[in-house]
Structure formats: structure tokens, C-alpha cells
Amino acid sequence: MSESLATKELTGEEVAELHREYVMQSWHKQGEPVIPVKSAKGIYVYDYDGNKYADMSSLLVCSNLGHELPEIVDAIKAQADKMCFMAPAYASEPKSKLAKMIVDLAGSDFYQRVFFTNGGADSNENAIKMARMVTGRQKIFSCYRSYHGSTLGASFASGDWRRFATEAGGAAPSFVHFMNPNMYEDGFERGKDDAKVTAVYLKRLEDQIIYENPDDIAAIIMESIVGANGVILPPDGYMEGVRALCDKYGILMICDEVMAGWCRTGKMFAWQNFDIKPDIFTFAKGVTCGYVPLGGVVVSKTISDYFTDHVLQCGLTYSGHTLACAAGVAAVNYYVEHDVAGHVKEMEGILKPFLEEMAAKHKCVGESRTIGLFSAMTIVKNKETRELMSPYHTANPVMGKIMGALKDKGFLTFGRETNVNICPPLTITAEELKAELPKVDEVLTWVDENFCD
């Protein structure tokens, strides 16, 4: 980079042009239009023309405490003045504090240690490695309706079509996918058919475990609440049933908390909504709200004890990065001190009834699903037949038009296939939430009139 470019203050158009020309944009064809963002504050982001957008997806469901929270920013600045980075083999105050804080929140009666990573994908990668080391087994079970990251192992574990590029040379033989329930798309009614669906899907999973040989299976990795694939809520008893199968066959249970953790569901960790304790759980995103990249793997006392006598064959140059852990300490402290989980449950009392009203009112909404400030709507072409607007691994342009229409109203969010996710920062106020939600109603009315049977 030339000195003149490094010191030059760019216009929004110049920022966007450099992005299109030189940045490899994930999950997109290159060179597509992009919003140049100049600043962000609270739940809002601002472009160079002064336009304000409500961030109603917490970017990638990571900006849990909103943008530029002073407590996190100040912690980063203070740590930068002391020491930005120290190698993993040395103890640092932020890393030591954060590990203890996380173990205490998870339950120090069961959990013992944290292995810090750079983000969600490598958290899941290292959780898989640990499970294989501890059990001496190789196979990893994971759901088709899932996403665990884009690195090699995390991508193999992922179930959605984004794994296809990884598998182009042949799927890894030690990764086995099973179908997890999605009550609406499977034709069932939530609250009525839960017991039946749970029994059927657990029976299918146990059959698959037996056919794959339980003695070869190291772990079952699952998102505590399926996130990017549509905030899919498990039927009652399902997660507890998977835990029971793991116990029955000596299989470790790994819960991926990368998206659902850190008060997103109204609990500190999403697995706490169920009567389970995973042997391992992973986290990232909300631990620093994306201000500095950080992730981690939390392990039970049993697994921790194993690595007291065996070498942990996991290593990252930036494991427990000092600046990131300082941000993490500030963020985690904020969750606790400000009872963010309690606030989330209050805001759920606004968001959930609104989305249920949208499902009842609009032809294009088949179902809404909400837990805390983690929600999605299934968009359908025909409500009677439950025909999806954009079935699996299709790209119906209507979905892009929906996102574009919301963006035009200053409402930023994302979706996958036939789902529209709404996952605002957990600090959103009742007034802010009530101001933004009517925009959704307006766009859905437009979809009803133009794209539904």
C-alpha cells in the first residue's frame, strides 16, 4: 500500500470500489455491490451518505452488545497500553480471568478448563480433535441442518450445502450426517406433535449409531439451537434424548454455542435451556461481540483430567490472545452485571408475539420461531401446502428481493434459503424494537401481494 493511500481519507464510493476490486467477499460472487459503512453505534450502522440502518441481525449474530459499547472499547484501549499480545505458553491476566469467568458461568461443578481459539470454526475443529484424542475413536456425527464453520473439519461437520466445495474431492469418511428435526418443514405442528417427532428422530439416530458401530463414534456435535439454517427449535425432549444416547454408547456430546451462546436465547448458554450438560461446548462471536476475534472450547472435568496425563495436541499462535481476552472479560462482565439475559427475555415478550402475528396474518409466512432474541420466519409460496419459497440449495430471487426491500427501509438482516432471521443486538430497547418491526410487516404485505399463491 502506498503512503498516500494509507493516509488518505477515502469517500464511501472509493471504499466500496476498493472492496469490490481487492477484497475476496465470502459466500458471494466477487465484485457485487456493497454498502460502505463509515461508523456504528448501538444498534445502528451508518454509511458515508449519512444513511442510518438498524442492525437487526447483530451483523452475523455476533454484535450481541451492539456497536462501540464503551465498556468493551475502553478495555481494549487500556490493554493496548499495557500489552497487546503474549504467546499462549505464558499466563496473562485477561486470559486467566476470562477462563475462570466462563467456567463459573457454565458450572464449575462439571466444567474445568477453556482452550481459546480465534473464532467459531477453529473452536469446533479443536473440539473434534479433543473428542478423538480422548475416546480413541474417529467418527463424528453431525446434523444435516447445521453449520459449524468453513475450515476443513468444521466444514465436513456442517450439514448445509456450503460443505459441498470442501467435499469436491470426496467427503471425509469419518464424518457422518444425520437428519435432525424441523417440525414445520417435516409437516408437524409444534406444541402438539413434539413427543411423536422426538421419538421418531431419536429412533432413527440410534439406528444410525448402531449401523455405524458405536465403538467407532467419538462425538455427536450439534448446535444447541440451529442458527444460520433458520433458528430451528428442537421438539421437547429431543436434546435430552440425544444426551441419553451419548451416555448409552459412550459418545461425547459437543454443543456448538458459537451463534446461540452469550444470552442470545435468554440463557447465558443455549444448552442451559435443556436438561443436559454437554461434555464439550464451543463459543465465539458474542464473547467479544466481534470487537476482537476470539473463540474457545470448554471441557468437562473428566476431559480436563485426561489432558493432565496426556499432551493436548492442539495449538494456535493466537490462542488466548491478550487483547481479545481483555475484550472478552469486559463483555462477559457486562452480560452479568447488566442482567442481559433478563433483558432478552423481556424483549422476547415483544418480538415473539409480533412474529406470531406475522405468521397468522401473512400468506408468505409459514411459521415463526423465537427464543430470546433469536428468531426466524419460514417464507412460503403456498401456505396450505407448505411449499417453501426457496427450498434447500436453491436460490429463489424472491428471497434476495425481500432482503433488499428491508434494507431499503433501513432494516438490515440476513437469511438462508427460505428463512428470514431477526436477531437484533441484545441491548436493543423496547422503543427501538417497536420502531423497527413494522417495517417487516410492510415488506411481508408486499411479498403476499406479489409472490404467493
N, C-alpha and C positions, 0 to 999 in steps of 0.2 A: 504494500500500500504506500503510495506516495505521501510525502509530508503534507502537501496541500490538501489532499483528500482527508487525511487523518484529522486535520484541524478545521476543515471547512464545515460550516453549519448547513446541512442539507435541507432542501424543501421536501415536502411529502412526496411529490412526484419523483424526485431524484431517489429517495429512499426506496420507493416501490420499484423503480426501474432497476436499480442495483440488485434488489432482491430477485426480480424476475430473471436477470441476466446471470447472476453469480451464485445464488443460493439453491441448493437441492431441496425442494419442498417435499416433505414426507406425505405419502398417501395421495399425491396429486400428479397429474401430468405437469411437466415443467413449463414455466412461462405464463401461467394463468394469472388473472387479476388478483390483487391482494390489497387489503386495507393497510396503509402505513399508519401505525399507531405512534403518537407523539408522547402520550403520558397516560397514566391510570391512577385512579384514586377511589378508594372504597369499592363500590360495586360497578363503577363506570370506567370506560376507556374512551380516549379522545383522539381523533385523527388530526392531521395538520390543518384542516379547514375549520377546526373548532366544533365539528360534529360530535355529539355525545352518544355513546352506546351503552346500554345496560348489559353487563356481562352475566347472562343468565345460565351459563354453564360452568362458571368458575374456570374459564378457559377450557382446560381438558380435565375438569373436575379435580383441580389441584389448588386453585386460589381460594381455599376454604375460608380464610380470614380476610378476604378482599385484597385490594391492591394498596401498597405503601402503608401498611399498618405500622405506626410509629414504633411500637414495641419491638417488632422484628427488625426494622430498618436501623434503629438505634443500637440493637445488639450486634448487628453486622458491623456497623461503624466502630463500635467500641472494641470488638475483637480484632478488626483490621489494624487498629493502632497497637495491638499487643503482639499478635502472631496470626498470620493468615492460614498457615499450613504447617502440619508436623506429620512425619511419617507414621504409619499405623503401629509400628513397634513401640512407639513412645506413648505414654499417658498424657492426655491433655484435659484440662478442666471441663471444657464443653462436652467432650466425648464421654468422659466418666459420668458427669451429671446426667446427660441425656439418656444413657443406657439405664441408669438406675431409675430415672423417672418413668421410662417406658415399661420396665419390668414391674414396677409398682402398680402402674395403671392396668397392666394385663393381669396381675395377680402373682405376687412373689411366692405364694404357696405352691404354685405349679411351674412358673417360668423362672429362668435363671439368667440367661445372657442374650446379648444382641450382637449380631455381626452386621456392621454398617457397610452399605454399598452406595453406588452413585444414583440409583433410581430403581424403578419398579421391575424392569426386565431383568437386571442382574440380581435383584433380590430373589426373584423366582428361580433364576439359573442356579444360584448358590443354595437355595433351599432344596432343589432337586439333587444337587451334588451331595449335600449333607445326608439326605434320606438314603441315598445309595450307599454312602460310606457306612452309616450306622447299621443298616439292615443287611448289607452284603447282597442285596437284590438289585435288579436293573430296571424292571418295567415301571413306568409311570402312567397311571390312569388320569385322564382329564376329560372335561366335558366338551362336547361339540359346540354348545352355546357358551363360548368363553373367549377371553382374550387375556394373555399373560405377558405380552411383550414381543418385540421384534428381533431380539437377539436369537441365536440359533436354537438353543434349548428351549427358551421361552416361547419361541415361535412354533416349535414342534409340539409343545404342550397346548398351545392355543388351538381352539376348535374352529373359529370362523375362517372365512376364505383367505384372510391375509396370510395364512400359513402356506398357501399354495406355492408362492415363489420359493420358499425355503425347501419345500418338498419336490421341487422340479427335478432334482437328481435322484429322487426316491425318498419316501418317508422313512424316518428313523424307526427301525423295527422295535425299539424298546419303549416307544410311546403308543399308548392305546387310548382311543377315544370312546366315550360312551355318551348316550343321549340323556341329557338332563331335562326335566320337565319345564314346559312353558304352557301353563294351563290354558291361556286364551288360544294360542295357535294350535294347540293339540285338541281343541274342541270342548274343553271342560269349563265349568263355572267355579270361580274362586269363592270359597266360603261354603260351598255345597259339596264339591267333589274331591276335596283335599285328601281325605282318607283313602279313597279309591286310587287316586293318582299316585300318592305316596307308596301304596302297597305295590302297584304295578311297576313303577320305576325302580323301586328297591329290589324287587324280584328279578327284573331284567339285569340290573347291575350285579347282583350276586351271581346270577348265571354266567355273566361275562367274566367275573372274577374266577369262577371255577374253571371255565374253559381256557382261561389264560394262565392257570396254575397259580394259586395264591402264594406259593413259596417263591415265585419269581417277581412278585409285585412289591416294590419299595414303598410307594406312596400313592395316594389319591390327592391331587391338587385341584382345588375348587375356589372360585371367587365366593366369598361369603354371601354377597349379593351380586349376581351377574350385572356388570356395569355397562360397558360400551355396547353390548349386544341388546340393550333395551331395558335395563333395570328390572330384570326378571326375578320376581319374588318366589322363593320355593314354597310348595304347598306345606301345610302344617305337618310337622313330624319328619320331613324329608331329611333335613340336615342331621337331625338326631339319629335317623336310620343309617345314614352314611357313616357316622361316627361309630355306630354299633357294628357295622360290617368291618370297619377298620380294626376294631378291637377283636372281633371274632377271628380274623385271619392274620393278625399281627402286622397290619399295614399302617404306615404312618399317615396321618391326616394333615395336609397343608392347606391353610386358608390364605388366599390372596386378598389382602386388605388394601391394596395399592389405591384403588379408587373409592372403596366403600368405607375405609377407616377414617379416624380422626373426626368423630362426631357427625359425620355425614348422615348417618341413619338415626341420630338421636342417642346413640351409644358411642362411647369412646372408640370401640372397635365393633365392626358389624357382627362378628361372630358372637358377641355378647347378647344379641337378640335371640339366640337359641340356647338350648340346654346342652352345650358342648364346650369342650376345650380342645382346640387343635393342638397337635404335637409341635407344630411349627406354624408360625404365620408371618407373612411378609407385609411390608409397608413402604410407602414413599409419598409422593405428592403432598398431601396435607401436613406432613411432619414439618415442612418449612414453608408450605403454601407456594412452593415453586420459586421462592426468592433466591435460594441457592439449591442446586441439585443434591438430593440425599435420599437414600432408601435404607432398608435393613431387613434382617431376618431375626425373629425372636424365637428362641428354642426353650423347650421344657427342661426341667432339672435333669430328667433322665438322659436327654440328648446332650445337654451340657456336660454331665458326668462322663459320658462316653468320650468326649473330646478332652477330658482331663488326662486320660490314659492313651489317647490316640491323636496323632497330628491332624489338625484341621487343614485339609488340602484345599483351601480357598484363600485367595489373595487378590487385593486390589490396591494399586498405588494410593488411591484417594479414600480408602476405607476409613470412615470416621473423620472425614475432612474437617479441620478445625473450624473454619468459617461457617461451613454448613451446619455443624453441630451447635454452634452458638445461635444460629438462626432457629434451629430445632428446639433448643432449650426455651427460647423466648416464645415460640409458637405454642409448644406444649403447655408452658406455664399459663399462657393466655387462655387456652381451652379450659383449663381447670379453674383459674381464678375468676373468669367471667362466666362460668357455667354455660359454655357454648352449647353443650348437649341439651340443656334445659331450654335454651332459646330456640334451638332447632325444633324441638317438639311443639313449642308454641307456634312457630311459623308453619309447621306441618298442618296445624289446625286451620290455616288459611289456604295453603297450596292444595292439600288433598281434596277438600270439598269442591274447590274450584275445578280441578281436573276431573273429578267425578261428574260434575255438572256438564263439563265439555263432552264427556263420553255419552251422557244421556241426551244432550242437545244436538250434537253434530253427527251427520251421516258418515263423515270421514273418520271418526274416532271409534275404533272397535273397543278398546279398553284403555284405561289409565291405571298406572301403578305408582304408588308413592309410599316411601318410608323415610321419615325425616324430611330433608331437603334433597332427596334422591328420587327422581321421578321420570317417567316416560309415558308417552302415548303411542299406541299402535295405530297407525294410519291405514285405513282400508279403502278399497274401491267400492266394495259392496258389503254393507253391514250385516245383511241377512245371511249371506253365505260365508262371511268372514274372509272374503277374498282380499289378500293383502295388496296394498298399493305397490309395494316393491318387495317381492319375495326374496328369499335367500340368494345371494350372489347375483342380484340383478341391479340395474341402475336406472330405475324409472325417473325420467327428468322431472316429474312432478315433485319428488322429494326435494330436489335442488331448488325448485321454484318456491316451495314452502319456506326453506331456509332463507332464500333471497327476499321473500316478502317480509319475513320477520326482521331481517337485517335492515330493510328499508324503513321500518318503523323504529329502528334503534334498539332492537331486541336481538342480542347475539346468543346463539346456542348451536348445538350440533345434533346430529342423529346418524344412525346407521341403518341402511336399508329402509325398513318400513317404520322406524321409530323416530320420534322427536323427543329428545331428552331435555328436561328442565331441571337444572341442578345449580341454583344460584349460590353465591358466597353465603356462608353460614352466619355472617354478620348482617345480612340484609334485614332491614326494619320492616315492620308491618306496613308502614306507609309506602315504602319503596316497592314492596311486593304487590300491594294492591294497585299501585300506579302502573306496573308493567304487565300484569296478567291480562287486562282487557285487550291488549294487542294480539294475544294468542287467539282470543275469541273472534276478533275481526278477521284474522288470516284463515282460521278454520271455516268461517262462514263463506269466504271466497273459495276455499277448496270444495266445500259442499256444492256450491253453485256451478263449478266448472269441471270437476274431475270425478265425481261419484255417480254411480248408477242409481 
